[in-house]
Amino acid sequence: MLDALRQEARLSVTRHCQKPAHRDAMLRALGRPGLVLHPEAPCHTGALCLHAFEAVSGPPTRQAVRGAAAVELLMDSAYMFDHLADQDVGIELASTDAEELSLAVSLMVCAFAAASEAAQQQGPRNRAFKALNRLFRTSLQSCAGQFMDASLERSPLTRMDQALSMTSLKAGSLGRLAAEFGASLAGAGSTTIRVLGDFGLNLFTYAQLVDDMRDVCPERGLPGDLARHKQTVPVVFFCRSLLQSPVKSGGVRHHAELERDRASTGRQFEASGARVFCAVVAEVFLNRAKASLLGLGARGVEVRRLEDFLGSVVDQPAVAVAV
């Protein structure tokens, strides 16, 4: 299944990007770790789209695979925007920020072009319009999460509800987008589409929270989210707990000091209860995803592949399925 998804993603880029230099740069970018053309990329977004289609309509058609490749390309454009915003090092980027931004935008447009083809060829015009309209609107929800993520980095003290809303918008919306588009291509009814979207949103939010726990203050390697002032749920809990402690015992220290003493910061993080809190919140979203599957099963939807997909996400080491 993933091989067919990767092949269709490559074909979509080749078909829509006609200038050789532009096309080759996009294909090279998609071969980076985590992106669709890398042989070890999990391709969770595209896989969820295919599983949602299969749950409603049986084995995926060629057009369903094209739609799944479209949402995977959309996911990869979000990765590229995120890496550019964070100025990540350790990944092979284009020579300038301007080129990198151009490639991210190109991937997004290519994704929408492929999605339009898939919707148009999969079903009646009215159904295609509704599927695309839902895809575009949900994409904007994820964009709102990206914007909120960037804006909160300038906030001196982010509230927990803001951090959780940002996570759900930024990552969860991509899960909703994938599941709803797959179900829409399969001709599902509105209630089934909504419940499958709830499943995707809750599962991807869960996965992002798990990933955020890993990235707070890594013992080695790249700077963690705390040093970068990323306002994720565990970071916000940790910083607020420090502000409630006596001044002499800490406070929110400068990121340079955090980098000089990662071990001490890591011990403070564990002692704060932030990891336990975030794990409990993540479990809530996971249970909501499981409840959605129960509801789908009660409606006669075949959920076995979706259950397997959920299990694969839960059992994987912490690797972001979102951004």
Backbone as numpy.savetxt, mean C-alpha at the origin, in Angstrom:
# Nx Ny Nz CAx CAy CAz Cx Cy Cz
0.22 -17.30 -11.56 -0.59 -16.10 -11.56 0.26 -14.84 -11.56
1.31 -14.80 -10.70 2.15 -13.61 -10.63 2.97 -13.43 -11.90
3.35 -14.55 -12.53 4.09 -14.44 -13.79 3.23 -13.77 -14.86
1.96 -14.16 -14.93 1.05 -13.54 -15.90 0.85 -12.07 -15.58
0.78 -11.75 -14.29 0.63 -10.35 -13.87 1.84 -9.52 -14.28
3.02 -10.05 -14.06 4.24 -9.33 -14.42 4.33 -9.15 -15.94
4.00 -10.19 -16.67 4.04 -10.10 -18.12 3.08 -9.03 -18.63
1.89 -8.96 -18.04 0.90 -7.98 -18.48 1.34 -6.57 -18.10
1.99 -6.42 -16.95 2.50 -5.10 -16.55 3.55 -4.62 -17.54
4.44 -5.52 -17.93 5.46 -5.17 -18.92 4.83 -4.78 -20.25
3.84 -5.57 -20.67 3.16 -5.28 -21.93 2.43 -3.94 -21.89
1.84 -3.61 -20.74 1.12 -2.34 -20.61 2.07 -1.16 -20.77
3.23 -1.24 -20.12 4.22 -0.17 -20.25 4.71 -0.08 -21.69
4.99 -1.22 -22.30 5.49 -1.23 -23.68 4.45 -0.67 -24.65
3.19 -0.99 -24.40 2.12 -0.57 -25.30 1.86 0.93 -25.21
1.91 1.48 -24.02 1.50 2.86 -23.83 2.64 3.86 -23.85
3.86 3.41 -23.64 5.02 4.31 -23.63 5.81 4.08 -24.92
5.63 4.94 -25.88 6.14 4.70 -27.22 7.55 5.24 -27.45
8.01 6.15 -26.62 9.37 6.67 -26.75 10.35 5.71 -26.08
11.32 5.17 -26.83 12.20 4.11 -26.28 12.89 4.48 -24.98
13.47 5.68 -24.89 14.20 6.05 -23.68 13.27 6.10 -22.47
12.07 6.65 -22.66 11.08 6.73 -21.60 10.62 5.34 -21.18
10.30 4.52 -22.18 9.84 3.15 -21.90 10.91 2.35 -21.16
12.15 2.42 -21.62 13.22 1.64 -21.00 13.47 2.09 -19.56
13.38 3.40 -19.32 13.57 3.90 -17.95 12.47 3.39 -17.02
11.24 3.34 -17.52 10.13 2.84 -16.70 10.30 1.36 -16.40
10.72 0.58 -17.39 10.91 -0.85 -17.17 12.06 -1.10 -16.19
13.11 -0.31 -16.28 14.21 -0.46 -15.31 13.72 -0.13 -13.90
12.93 0.93 -13.77 12.42 1.30 -12.46 11.55 0.19 -11.87
10.75 -0.43 -12.71 9.85 -1.49 -12.23 10.59 -2.76 -11.83
11.88 -2.83 -12.17 12.68 -3.97 -11.75 13.32 -3.80 -10.39
13.09 -2.66 -9.73 13.65 -2.45 -8.39 12.99 -3.38 -7.38
13.69 -3.67 -6.27 13.09 -4.51 -5.22 11.74 -3.97 -4.76
10.76 -4.86 -4.70 9.42 -4.48 -4.24 8.47 -4.11 -5.35
9.01 -3.76 -6.54 8.14 -3.36 -7.65 7.87 -4.54 -8.56
6.88 -4.41 -9.42 6.24 -5.56 -10.05 7.17 -6.44 -10.88
8.17 -5.87 -11.54 9.02 -6.68 -12.40 10.20 -7.31 -11.67
10.34 -7.02 -10.39 11.37 -7.70 -9.60 10.89 -9.13 -9.31
11.75 -10.13 -9.51 11.28 -11.52 -9.37 10.78 -11.90 -7.98
11.18 -11.16 -6.95 10.74 -11.50 -5.59 9.65 -10.58 -5.07
9.14 -9.69 -5.92 8.07 -8.78 -5.48 6.80 -9.56 -5.20
6.14 -9.32 -4.06 4.92 -10.09 -3.72 3.71 -9.71 -4.56
3.69 -8.50 -5.12 2.58 -8.04 -5.98 1.23 -8.21 -5.28
1.16 -7.82 -4.02 -0.06 -8.04 -3.24 -1.27 -7.31 -3.82
-1.05 -6.12 -4.36 -2.20 -5.35 -4.85 -2.82 -6.01 -6.06
-1.99 -6.39 -7.02 -2.50 -7.08 -8.20 -3.09 -8.43 -7.86
-2.45 -9.15 -6.93 -2.97 -10.46 -6.54 -4.34 -10.34 -5.89
-4.53 -9.32 -5.04 -5.84 -9.13 -4.41 -6.91 -8.84 -5.46
-6.56 -8.04 -6.46 -7.51 -7.74 -7.54 -7.96 -9.03 -8.23
-7.01 -9.92 -8.52 -7.34 -11.18 -9.18 -8.16 -12.09 -8.28
-7.82 -12.14 -7.00 -8.58 -12.99 -6.07 -10.01 -12.48 -5.91
-10.19 -11.17 -5.90 -11.54 -10.61 -5.80 -12.34 -10.97 -7.05
-11.73 -10.87 -8.21 -12.41 -11.25 -9.46 -12.80 -12.72 -9.41
-11.87 -13.57 -9.00 -12.11 -15.01 -8.97 -13.20 -15.37 -7.97
-13.26 -14.66 -6.85 -14.28 -14.94 -5.84 -15.69 -14.73 -6.40
-15.81 -13.78 -7.32 -17.12 -13.44 -7.87 -17.44 -14.23 -9.13
-16.42 -14.43 -9.99 -16.71 -14.89 -11.35 -15.92 -16.10 -11.81
-15.08 -16.67 -10.97 -14.30 -17.81 -11.42 -12.94 -17.40 -11.96
-12.25 -18.29 -12.68 -10.89 -18.03 -13.15 -10.77 -16.69 -13.88
-9.73 -15.92 -13.58 -9.57 -14.60 -14.19 -9.41 -14.67 -15.71
-10.01 -13.73 -16.41 -9.85 -13.58 -17.84 -8.59 -12.77 -18.14
-8.25 -12.68 -19.41 -7.09 -11.87 -19.81 -7.31 -10.42 -19.40
-8.53 -9.93 -19.53 -8.81 -8.54 -19.18 -8.74 -8.33 -17.66
-9.09 -9.35 -16.88 -8.94 -9.25 -15.43 -7.47 -9.14 -15.05
-6.62 -9.91 -15.73 -5.18 -9.83 -15.48 -4.66 -8.44 -15.86
-5.19 -7.88 -16.95 -4.79 -6.53 -17.34 -5.22 -5.52 -16.27
-6.42 -5.68 -15.74 -6.86 -4.79 -14.67 -6.01 -4.93 -13.43
-5.62 -6.16 -13.10 -4.77 -6.39 -11.93 -3.38 -5.77 -12.14
-2.86 -5.88 -13.36 -1.58 -5.24 -13.66 -1.69 -3.73 -13.52
-2.84 -3.18 -13.89 -3.05 -1.74 -13.76 -2.98 -1.30 -12.31
-3.66 -2.02 -11.41 -3.63 -1.60 -10.01 -2.25 -1.83 -9.40
-1.52 -2.83 -9.89 -0.16 -3.03 -9.40 0.75 -1.89 -9.85
0.59 -1.43 -11.08 1.36 -0.27 -11.55 1.00 0.98 -10.76
-0.26 1.10 -10.41 -0.68 2.25 -9.59 -0.02 2.18 -8.22
0.04 0.98 -7.66 0.73 0.79 -6.39 2.21 1.17 -6.49
2.84 0.77 -7.61 4.25 1.06 -7.78 4.51 2.55 -7.94
3.58 3.25 -8.57 3.73 4.71 -8.66 3.69 5.33 -7.27
2.85 4.79 -6.39 2.79 5.29 -5.01 4.10 5.02 -4.28
4.70 3.83 -4.51 6.01 3.53 -3.94 7.03 4.58 -4.36
7.01 4.90 -5.66 8.01 5.83 -6.18 7.82 7.23 -5.61
6.57 7.66 -5.50 6.31 8.96 -4.87 6.81 8.96 -3.43
6.57 7.87 -2.71 6.96 7.79 -1.31 8.48 7.80 -1.17
9.16 7.04 -1.99 10.63 7.02 -1.93 11.21 8.38 -2.26
10.61 9.06 -3.22 11.09 10.38 -3.58 10.86 11.38 -2.45
9.68 11.31 -1.83 9.37 12.22 -0.73 10.31 11.99 0.46
10.64 10.71 0.71 11.50 10.39 1.86 12.98 10.50 1.55
13.31 10.72 0.26 14.71 10.79 -0.17 15.45 9.53 0.29
14.85 8.37 0.00 15.46 7.10 0.40 16.79 6.90 -0.32
17.70 6.32 0.42 18.98 5.93 -0.17 19.01 4.40 -0.18
19.95 3.85 -0.94 20.07 2.41 -0.98 19.22 1.77 -2.06
18.50 2.55 -2.87 17.78 2.02 -4.01 18.24 2.77 -5.25
18.23 2.07 -6.37 18.71 2.67 -7.62 17.64 3.59 -8.18
17.92 4.89 -8.17 16.97 5.87 -8.65 17.43 6.45 -9.98
16.53 7.17 -10.64 16.94 7.92 -11.82 17.93 8.99 -11.40
18.60 9.63 -12.38 19.72 10.51 -12.02 19.28 11.77 -11.30
18.03 12.19 -11.47 17.58 13.42 -10.81 16.20 13.19 -10.20
15.87 14.05 -9.24 14.53 14.00 -8.65 13.46 14.27 -9.70
13.77 15.17 -10.63 12.80 15.50 -11.68 12.49 14.28 -12.55
13.51 13.50 -12.89 13.29 12.29 -13.68 12.49 11.27 -12.88
12.81 11.16 -11.60 12.09 10.20 -10.75 10.62 10.59 -10.65
10.34 11.86 -10.47 8.96 12.33 -10.41 8.24 12.06 -11.73
8.93 12.29 -12.83 8.34 12.04 -14.14 7.98 10.57 -14.31
8.84 9.68 -13.85 8.57 8.24 -13.96 7.38 7.84 -13.09
7.28 8.42 -11.90 6.16 8.10 -11.02 4.83 8.53 -11.64
4.82 9.75 -12.19 3.60 10.23 -12.86 3.29 9.35 -14.07
4.32 8.98 -14.82 4.13 8.15 -16.00 3.51 6.81 -15.64
3.97 6.22 -14.56 3.41 4.94 -14.12 1.94 5.08 -13.74
1.61 6.18 -13.08 0.22 6.39 -12.69 -0.68 6.52 -13.93
-0.23 7.29 -14.92 -1.03 7.47 -16.13 -1.12 6.16 -16.90
-0.02 5.42 -16.97 -0.03 4.12 -17.64 -1.00 3.17 -16.94
-1.03 3.21 -15.63 -1.96 2.37 -14.88 -3.41 2.70 -15.22
-3.74 3.98 -15.28 -5.10 4.37 -15.60 -5.47 3.98 -17.04
-4.50 4.07 -17.95 -4.77 3.66 -19.33 -5.05 2.16 -19.41
-4.26 1.35 -18.70 -4.47 -0.09 -18.70 -5.79 -0.46 -18.02
-6.12 0.24 -16.93 -7.38 -0.02 -16.25 -8.57 0.31 -17.15
-8.45 1.38 -17.91 -9.53 1.77 -18.82 -9.74 0.70 -19.89
-8.64 0.18 -20.43 -8.74 -0.90 -21.41 -9.42 -2.12 -20.82
-8.99 -2.50 -19.62 -9.55 -3.69 -18.99 -11.04 -3.54 -18.74
-11.45 -2.38 -18.24 -12.87 -2.16 -17.94 -13.70 -2.13 -19.21
-13.18 -1.48 -20.24 -13.92 -1.36 -21.49 -14.13 -2.71 -22.16
-13.14 -3.58 -22.11 -13.19 -4.85 -22.81 -13.81 -5.96 -21.97
-13.94 -5.74 -20.66 -14.45 -6.79 -19.79 -15.97 -6.83 -19.72
-16.64 -5.69 -19.87 -18.08 -5.69 -19.68 -18.77 -4.54 -20.37
-20.08 -4.40 -20.16 -20.86 -3.33 -20.78 -20.33 -1.95 -20.41
-20.64 -0.96 -21.26 -20.10 0.39 -21.07 -20.50 0.97 -19.72
-21.72 0.79 -19.29 -22.17 1.37 -18.03 -21.40 0.77 -16.85
-21.18 -0.56 -16.90 -20.42 -1.21 -15.84 -18.96 -0.75 -15.86
-18.42 -0.58 -17.06 -17.03 -0.11 -17.18 -16.89 1.28 -16.59
-17.84 2.15 -16.87 -17.78 3.51 -16.33 -17.81 3.48 -14.81
-18.71 2.69 -14.23 -18.80 2.64 -12.77 -17.52 2.09 -12.15
-16.93 1.07 -12.79 -15.69 0.49 -12.27 -14.56 1.52 -12.28
-14.45 2.26 -13.38 -13.38 3.25 -13.48 -13.62 4.43 -12.54
-14.87 4.85 -12.43 -15.17 5.95 -11.52 -14.81 5.58 -10.08
-15.11 4.35 -9.71 -14.76 3.88 -8.36 -13.24 3.83 -8.20
-12.54 3.35 -9.23 -11.08 3.28 -9.18 -10.46 4.66 -9.00
-10.93 5.64 -9.77 -10.35 6.98 -9.68 -10.62 7.62 -8.32
-11.85 7.46 -7.83 -12.20 8.07 -6.55 -11.39 7.46 -5.41
-11.21 6.16 -5.44 -10.45 5.51 -4.37 -8.97 5.86 -4.48
-8.48 6.03 -5.71 -7.09 6.47 -5.89 -6.87 7.82 -5.23
-7.85 8.70 -5.33 -7.72 10.02 -4.71 -7.71 9.91 -3.18
-8.40 8.91 -2.64 -8.34 8.70 -1.20 -6.91 8.35 -0.77
-6.25 7.48 -1.55 -4.87 7.14 -1.23 -3.96 8.35 -1.39
-4.21 9.17 -2.42 -3.44 10.40 -2.60 -3.62 11.33 -1.40
-4.84 11.39 -0.87 -5.10 12.20 0.31 -4.28 11.71 1.49
-4.13 10.39 1.60 -3.29 9.83 2.66 -1.83 10.19 2.47
-1.35 10.17 1.22 0.03 10.57 0.94 0.25 12.03 1.33
-0.71 12.88 0.98 -0.60 14.30 1.31 -0.62 14.49 2.83
-1.49 13.76 3.50 -1.58 13.88 4.96 -0.29 13.41 5.61
0.32 12.36 5.07 1.58 11.85 5.58 2.65 12.94 5.52
2.74 13.61 4.36 3.73 14.67 4.19 3.44 15.85 5.11
2.17 16.22 5.23 1.80 17.38 6.04 2.07 17.14 7.52
1.82 15.92 7.99 1.98 15.64 9.42 3.44 15.67 9.85
4.37 15.50 8.91 5.78 15.55 9.28 6.18 16.93 9.79
5.39 17.94 9.47 5.66 19.30 9.97 4.92 19.59 11.26
4.12 18.62 11.71 3.33 18.84 12.91 4.17 18.59 14.16
4.14 19.50 15.12 4.93 19.29 16.34 4.40 18.15 17.21
3.10 17.90 17.16 2.54 16.83 17.99 1.27 16.30 17.32
1.43 15.23 16.60 0.31 14.62 15.88 -0.58 13.85 16.83
-1.88 13.93 16.62 -2.83 13.15 17.42 -2.89 11.73 16.89
-3.28 10.81 17.75 -3.35 9.42 17.35 -4.40 9.19 16.27
-5.55 9.89 16.37 -6.57 9.69 15.35 -6.09 10.18 13.99
-5.24 11.19 13.96 -4.67 11.66 12.69 -3.73 10.61 12.10
-2.89 10.03 12.93 -1.95 9.02 12.45 -2.68 7.79 11.90
-3.73 7.40 12.60 -4.48 6.22 12.17 -5.26 6.51 10.89
-5.83 7.71 10.79 -6.53 8.10 9.58 -5.59 8.13 8.38
-4.40 8.68 8.58 -3.41 8.73 7.51 -3.04 7.33 7.03
-2.83 6.40 7.97 -2.46 5.04 7.61 -3.56 4.35 6.82
-4.79 4.52 7.28 -5.92 3.89 6.61 -6.15 4.47 5.21
-6.00 5.78 5.09 -6.16 6.42 3.77 -5.04 6.01 2.83
-3.82 6.12 3.29 -2.66 5.92 2.43 -2.51 4.47 1.99
-2.60 3.54 2.93 -2.39 2.14 2.62 -3.71 1.39 2.42
-4.65 1.60 3.32 -5.91 0.87 3.24 -6.68 1.15 1.97
-6.61 2.40 1.48 -7.34 2.74 0.26 -6.82 1.96 -0.95
-5.54 1.61 -0.96 -5.00 0.82 -2.05 -5.56 -0.60 -2.01
-5.76 -1.14 -0.81 -6.40 -2.45 -0.69 -7.85 -2.40 -1.14
-8.56 -1.34 -0.76 -9.95 -1.18 -1.21 -10.00 -1.06 -2.73
-9.10 -0.26 -3.29 -9.06 -0.04 -4.73 -8.89 -1.37 -5.47
-7.93 -2.18 -5.03 -7.64 -3.44 -5.72 -8.83 -4.40 -5.66
-9.39 -4.57 -4.46 -10.49 -5.52 -4.31 -11.75 -5.05 -5.04
-12.06 -3.77 -4.94 -13.26 -3.27 -5.59 -13.14 -3.30 -7.11
-11.96 -3.00 -7.64 -11.82 -3.02 -9.09 -11.93 -4.44 -9.63
-11.32 -5.39 -8.93 -11.44 -6.78 -9.35 -12.88 -7.26 -9.32
-13.61 -6.92 -8.25 -15.01 -7.31 -8.15 -15.86 -6.61 -9.20
-15.55 -5.35 -9.49 -16.30 -4.60 -10.50 -16.11 -5.21 -11.88
-14.88 -5.59 -12.21 -14.62 -6.23 -13.50 -15.38 -7.54 -13.63
-15.58 -8.21 -12.48 -16.29 -9.49 -12.50 -17.81 -9.32 -12.53
-18.29 -8.09 -12.43 -19.73 -7.85 -12.47 -20.46 -8.08 -11.17
-19.76 -7.91 -10.05 -20.38 -8.12 -8.74 -21.41 -7.03 -8.45
-22.35 -7.35 -7.56 -23.32 -6.36 -7.11 -22.69 -5.37 -6.16
-23.39 -4.28 -5.90 -22.82 -3.18 -5.12 -22.45 -3.60 -3.70
-23.27 -4.45 -3.07 -22.96 -4.86 -1.70 -21.72 -5.72 -1.66
-21.60 -6.65 -2.59 -20.41 -7.51 -2.64 -19.17 -6.68 -2.91
-19.27 -5.71 -3.80 -18.13 -4.83 -4.08 -17.72 -4.08 -2.82
-18.70 -3.57 -2.09 -18.39 -2.80 -0.88 -17.72 -3.67 0.18
-18.24 -4.89 0.38 -17.67 -5.75 1.42 -16.27 -6.22 1.03
-16.07 -6.52 -0.24 -14.72 -6.87 -0.69 -13.78 -5.68 -0.52
-14.28 -4.47 -0.76 -13.47 -3.28 -0.53 -13.11 -3.12 0.93
-14.07 -3.40 1.82 -13.79 -3.35 3.26 -12.70 -4.34 3.64
-12.77 -5.53 3.05 -11.74 -6.55 3.30 -10.37 -6.02 2.90
-10.26 -5.46 1.69 -8.97 -4.94 1.23 -8.47 -3.81 2.10
-9.35 -2.88 2.46 -8.93 -1.75 3.28 -8.40 -2.21 4.64
-9.12 -3.09 5.29 -8.70 -3.52 6.63 -7.44 -4.37 6.59
-7.30 -5.23 5.56 -6.11 -6.07 5.49 -4.87 -5.25 5.18
-4.98 -4.30 4.27 -3.81 -3.49 3.93 -3.45 -2.53 5.06
-4.45 -2.05 5.80 -4.14 -1.21 6.96 -3.41 -2.03 8.02
-3.89 -3.25 8.25 -3.20 -4.16 9.17 -1.74 -4.34 8.76
-1.52 -4.64 7.47 -0.16 -4.90 7.00 0.72 -3.68 7.15
0.18 -2.49 6.91 0.97 -1.28 7.05 1.34 -1.02 8.51
0.42 -1.29 9.43 0.73 -1.12 10.85 1.83 -2.07 11.29
1.79 -3.31 10.80 2.85 -4.26 11.13 4.19 -3.76 10.58
4.17 -3.26 9.36 5.38 -2.74 8.75 5.90 -1.52 9.51
4.99 -0.67 9.97 5.39 0.52 10.70 6.08 0.16 12.02
5.64 -0.93 12.65 6.30 -1.35 13.89 7.74 -1.72 13.65
8.02 -2.32 12.50 9.39 -2.71 12.17 10.28 -1.49 11.91
9.68 -0.44 11.34 10.48 0.67 10.82 10.68 1.82 11.79
10.21 1.71 13.02 10.34 2.83 13.96 11.80 3.18 14.22
12.55 2.19 14.66 13.94 2.45 15.05 14.77 1.20 14.79
15.10 0.91 13.52 15.87 -0.29 13.22 17.25 -0.24 13.85
17.76 -1.40 14.22 19.05 -1.46 14.89 20.20 -1.06 13.97
20.02 -1.31 12.68 21.08 -0.98 11.73 20.45 -0.65 10.38
21.28 -0.13 9.48 20.77 0.18 8.15 20.26 1.60 8.05
19.21 1.78 7.27 18.67 3.12 7.00 18.05 3.72 8.26
17.98 5.06 8.34 17.31 5.70 9.48 15.86 5.25 9.60
15.38 5.12 10.82 14.01 4.67 11.03 13.01 5.80 10.93
11.74 5.44 11.09 10.67 6.42 10.99 10.75 7.49 12.07
11.25 7.12 13.24 11.36 8.11 14.32 12.39 9.19 13.96
13.52 8.77 13.41 14.55 9.73 13.01 14.07 10.60 11.86
13.18 10.06 11.02 12.69 10.81 9.86 11.48 11.68 10.19
11.02 11.61 11.42 9.82 12.35 11.85 8.57 11.86 11.12
8.53 10.59 10.73 7.32 10.03 10.13 6.28 9.86 11.23
5.05 10.27 10.96 4.03 10.28 12.00 3.16 9.02 11.91
3.80 7.87 12.04 3.07 6.61 12.05 2.48 6.35 13.43
1.60 5.38 13.51 0.92 5.09 14.78 1.91 4.78 15.91
2.89 3.87 15.72 3.81 3.59 16.84 4.69 4.78 17.19
5.10 5.57 16.20 5.92 6.75 16.50 5.12 7.77 17.31
3.88 8.01 16.92 3.05 8.99 17.63 2.82 8.53 19.07
2.53 7.25 19.26 2.33 6.74 20.62 3.60 6.94 21.44
4.75 6.60 20.87 6.03 6.72 21.57 6.32 8.16 21.96
6.18 9.08 21.00 6.50 10.48 21.29 5.56 11.07 22.34
4.30 10.73 22.27 3.36 11.25 23.27 3.66 10.66 24.65
4.11 9.41 24.69 4.46 8.83 25.99 5.68 9.51 26.59
6.64 9.92 25.75 7.81 10.62 26.25 7.45 12.00 26.78
6.53 12.67 26.11 6.13 13.99 26.55 5.40 13.96 27.89
4.83 12.81 28.22 4.13 12.68 29.49 5.06 12.26 30.62
6.33 11.96 30.30 7.29 11.57 31.33 8.03 12.79 31.85
8.71 12.67 33.01 9.47 13.81 33.53 10.52 14.27 32.52
10.77 15.58 32.50 11.70 16.13 31.52 13.07 15.48 31.64
13.53 15.23 32.84 14.88 14.71 33.03 15.03 13.29 32.47
13.92 12.57 32.29 14.03 11.20 31.80 13.93 11.12 30.28
13.77 12.22 29.60 13.71 12.13 28.14 13.02 13.31 27.53
12.04 13.02 26.71 11.44 14.01 25.84 11.68 13.56 24.42
11.15 14.25 23.46 11.35 13.87 22.08 12.69 14.42 21.63
13.67 13.55 21.50 15.03 13.99 21.21 15.22 14.27 19.73
16.27 15.01 19.42 16.57 15.37 18.04 16.96 14.13 17.26
16.65 14.08 15.97 16.89 12.87 15.18 18.37 12.52 15.11
19.25 13.50 15.15 20.68 13.19 15.09 21.11 12.39 16.31
20.56 12.77 17.47 20.88 12.04 18.69 20.31 10.63 18.62
19.13 10.50 18.03 18.54 9.17 17.88 19.45 8.28 17.05
20.04 8.84 16.00 20.90 8.04 15.15 22.20 7.66 15.85
22.66 8.48 16.77 23.89 8.15 17.49 23.67 7.07 18.52
22.46 6.89 18.98 22.21 5.94 20.07 20.95 5.14 19.77
20.99 4.35 18.71 19.81 3.59 18.31 19.40 2.57 19.37
20.38 1.94 20.00 20.06 0.89 20.97 19.26 1.46 22.14
19.70 2.62 22.66 19.00 3.24 23.77 17.59 3.66 23.37
17.48 4.24 22.17 16.17 4.65 21.69 15.26 3.45 21.52
15.83 2.35 21.01 15.04 1.14 20.85 14.52 0.61 22.17
15.36 0.68 23.20 14.91 0.23 24.52 13.80 1.13 25.06
13.92 2.43 24.83 12.87 3.36 25.26 11.56 3.06 24.53
11.68 2.78 23.25 10.49 2.48 22.45 9.78 1.24 23.00
10.53 0.18 23.28 9.92 -1.05 23.79 9.29 -0.81 25.15
9.95 -0.01 25.99 9.43 0.24 27.34 8.19 1.11 27.32
7.99 1.87 26.26 6.85 2.79 26.21 5.51 2.09 26.03
5.54 0.85 25.55 4.29 0.14 25.24 3.77 0.43 23.85
4.55 1.19 23.04 4.08 1.57 21.71 3.89 0.36 20.81
4.80 -0.61 20.90 4.68 -1.78 20.04 3.44 -2.60 20.40
3.18 -2.75 21.69 2.00 -3.51 22.12 0.73 -2.80 21.67
0.70 -1.47 21.84 -0.47 -0.71 21.43 -0.72 -0.87 19.94
0.33 -0.71 19.13 0.17 -0.81 17.68 -0.24 -2.22 17.27
0.29 -3.23 17.96 -0.07 -4.61 17.65 -1.56 -4.86 17.92
-2.07 -4.28 18.99 -3.49 -4.44 19.31 -4.35 -3.76 18.25
-3.95 -2.55 17.85 -4.70 -1.84 16.80 -4.66 -2.62 15.50
-3.49 -3.15 15.15 -3.37 -3.95 13.93 -4.29 -5.17 13.98
-4.37 -5.80 15.14 -5.22 -6.98 15.28 -6.69 -6.63 15.08
-7.08 -5.44 15.48 -8.46 -5.00 15.26 -8.76 -4.97 13.76
-7.86 -4.41 12.98 -8.07 -4.34 11.53 -8.04 -5.74 10.91
-7.19 -6.60 11.41 -7.16 -7.97 10.89 -8.47 -8.69 11.17
-9.01 -8.50 12.36 -10.29 -9.13 12.70 -11.43 -8.58 11.85
-11.36 -7.30 11.52 -12.37 -6.73 10.63 -12.28 -7.35 9.24
-11.05 -7.58 8.76 -10.89 -8.23 7.46 -11.47 -9.65 7.49
-11.23 -10.37 8.57 -11.78 -11.72 8.70 -13.31 -11.69 8.76
-13.84 -10.69 9.43 -15.30 -10.56 9.51 -15.89 -10.30 8.13
-15.19 -9.53 7.29 -15.66 -9.28 5.93 -15.73 -10.59 5.15
-14.75 -11.45 5.34 -14.77 -12.74 4.64 -15.95 -13.60 5.10
-16.24 -13.56 6.37 -17.41 -14.30 6.87 -18.69 -13.78 6.23
-18.79 -12.46 6.12 -19.97 -11.87 5.50 -20.08 -12.25 4.03
-18.95 -12.28 3.33 -18.96 -12.67 1.92 -19.36 -14.12 1.76
-18.81 -14.97 2.62 -19.17 -16.39 2.56 -20.65 -16.61 2.78
-21.23 -15.84 3.70 -22.67 -15.96 3.96 -23.50 -15.53 2.76
-22.93 -14.71 1.89 -23.62 -14.27 0.69 -23.38 -15.20 -0.50
-22.67 -16.28 -0.26 -22.42 -17.25 -1.32 -21.19 -16.97 -2.16
-20.37 -16.03 -1.74 -19.14 -15.72 -2.47 -18.07 -16.73 -2.08
-17.33 -17.23 -3.06 -16.26 -18.19 -2.81 -15.04 -17.46 -2.25
-14.72 -17.70 -0.98 -13.69 -16.91 -0.31 -12.42 -17.70 -0.02
-12.31 -18.93 -0.51 -11.14 -19.75 -0.14 -9.83 -19.09 -0.55
-9.75 -18.57 -1.77 -8.50 -17.93 -2.22 -8.23 -16.66 -1.43
-9.28 -15.95 -1.07 -9.11 -14.74 -0.26 -8.61 -15.10 1.14
-9.10 -16.20 1.69 -8.60 -16.66 2.99 -7.13 -17.02 2.91
-6.75 -17.70 1.82 -5.34 -18.04 1.63 -4.49 -16.79 1.49
-5.03 -15.80 0.77 -4.30 -14.54 0.58 -4.10 -13.84 1.92
-5.14 -13.77 2.73 -5.02 -13.18 4.06 -3.94 -13.91 4.86
-3.96 -15.24 4.82 -2.96 -15.99 5.55 -1.54 -15.70 5.08
-1.36 -15.53 3.77 -0.03 -15.25 3.23 0.48 -13.88 3.69
-0.42 -12.91 3.80 -0.03 -11.58 4.27 0.34 -11.62 5.75
-0.45 -12.34 6.54 -0.20 -12.42 7.98 1.09 -13.18 8.27
1.35 -14.24 7.49 2.51 -15.10 7.77 3.82 -14.54 7.26
3.77 -13.56 6.36 5.00 -13.00 5.81 5.74 -12.20 6.86
7.10 -12.15 6.73 7.85 -11.19 7.54 7.35 -9.78 7.20
7.62 -8.84 8.09 7.10 -7.48 7.89 7.68 -6.89 6.62
6.88 -6.90 5.59 7.22 -6.27 4.31 6.01 -5.49 3.88
6.19 -4.22 3.60 5.06 -3.36 3.31 4.31 -3.84 2.08
3.00 -4.00 2.18 2.18 -4.21 0.99 1.67 -2.87 0.51
1.98 -1.85 1.29 1.55 -0.51 0.92 2.77 0.38 0.90
2.62 1.62 1.34 3.71 2.57 1.19 4.02 3.26 2.52
